[in-house]
Amino acid sequence: MAYFMLVINPGSTSTKIAIFQDETPVFTETLKHSTADVSNYSRIYEQLDFRKEVILQTLKDKSFDTGLLHAAVGRGGLLKPVESGTYEVNDLMVHDLKIGVQGQHASNLGGILAYEIAKPLKIPAHIVDPVVVDEMEEVAKLTGLPEIERKSIFHALNQKAVARRYAAEKGKNYNELDLIVVHMGGGITIGAHRHGRVIDVNDALDGEGPFSPDRSGGLPARRVVEMCFSGKYTQDQMHRKIAGQGGYVAYFDTNDARLVEKAASEGDKRPQLVQEAMVYQIAEEIGKSAVALSGKVDAILLTGGLAFSNKIVGSIRERIEFIAPVFTYPGENEMLALAQGCLRVLTGAEKAKEYK
């Protein structure tokens, strides 16, 4: 039996949608939203009706019969911490996504949009491996201050999908392997996967790990405190320096890694140094993950947009291939990962989890 799924992945100024027949996309569309469109709303949730209508109109324009759908699946947002898996959207999840229980983010709309479209069709709505997947060991959560505990917020969807893909290619079960998965995009997260659980990972939104195209990475804490109390910056400005205006944006006023690499390849010393510093910090974080796995690493998997760069991948490989074999999976493939998670439930390979 073939299963049809509507896949929804909201971004800040776009909504990616796709119809999948099993693991094959029937069509994909990126629905662009102008700044004027989204600026009319003070909260993410208020964009629900606007985005829902755009999605439904696009399906109508494509002459797709929504009666063929077996399920809708959206990207999970900033919910309470959960274990990895595919979750059926319920009223509690909708409530927590609506209020932003861990913060406001465009991905909070993913589960709600899937739910709103699925409900009148009497089909299930799901989310898969949201960014709040928390499988960290307790020892990894402690800091030197009892008031501050480390959180697990990372690119769980892509990290888990790539890990499963590698395992399938090797004829193994993901739950049997010890892997380091490195997601390299606008933010960079590096997870230590032990037997199917991410036992430690850096929170790039919180300023952990390497700097990236638009995030600052780990910073000297006392210097950050001094900036906060200098009177020069508001709290919001400091937050944006850590996530959104750090990294390449801070140095070069762009988050386009291709432009930085082009300048570096043309002999510009500053881009060369900054790019190499990012690579150096990525390699250091991979080393930390190897320690978390007690040195038992079956493979290191590099993924995300930066994995398209032969220069970046080659420089990282030189520093870390003594740890374990290195494999590259460029891009994010989030739409396919969402479809695969939903399909595992529809086929009975997995049971949908309940959000509590």
Disulfide bonds with the S-S distance in Angstrom:
none
